[in-house]
Each structure stands twice: as structure tokens, then as C-alpha cells.
Amino acid sequence: MLRMALASEDKNRAFDERFVLTVIEDKEPAGFGQALKPNEHVLSAAIAAEDRQRFRAAQARARAARAEDATEGKGSISVSINGGCTSGPLDLKETTVRNYMRTQAGGRFFPLTGEMKITEVLGNKKSSAIRIPSCEIKLSK
């Protein structure tokens, strides 16, 4: 889920939108800019087709507020992951996660977060308490 919001005293400018993200098959996405190591894996997600028009409208509102120099409000963007499964063995003590984002299809990715232990991302510092179920991943193309 991607959340994009602009808090503003001007009710016509303020918005708080959430967009569904869909996992897509993209072994090494264009614009990533770095080679993957053998033990690294990229999982890509994009805004679901049914949310793209609404997302473009929210982007336009944010750009308009910035162009009018009317960004007295606080803008934010966040990504959350709910659910999940693993397609193979996962070392919870050693596995790390980094998040990247790009603002245009085919554009360059930029770091959204630094490297974090997966136990921190999952909200539990004790790897023995985390259970991630196995799954058969079906990815969109």
C-alpha cells in the first residue's frame, strides 16, 4: 500500500490517498543502477492498474500546490506491506531489506530507506518469534 498525503489548512488542497501496490515480475528493473549480488533479490511493486488514474490525479494536486508555492502544509509518502510469504529458506538473523522508489516508469530508482534487518521491518526484534509462511508466488507481468 502506498499512502500519499498533503495536510493543509486549505481544504481544497489537502488530500490523503492510499493506493494498492501489485507485485510484478522484474528480476532486475531498468533504472535500478546497480548489479545484484548472488544473494540479493529484487521484488518490484507498482500501483495497481485500477488505482493509476487516481494516483495521477493526486500527483497533479501535489505538483499544483508546489507550483503555486502553496505547500504550507505537510506532505508525506509512505509504503506499507501487509501479509506475505517466502519462496525459500530465509535467515531471519541475517536478512536485510532496502527500499527504493522511482517516480516515473523506466526512470532511475532512488533510495527510500537505508538497509534494515528484516526483524525490524516486521516489527519484532526476536527472529525466533517471526513466522513467515511458505508460498507459491504468482507475479503479474
Helices and strands as residue ranges (DSSP letters): E 2-7, E 15-19, E 21-24, E 44-47, G 49-51, H 52-67, E 74-79, E 96-97, E 100-101, E 110-111, E 116-117, H 118-121, G 127-129
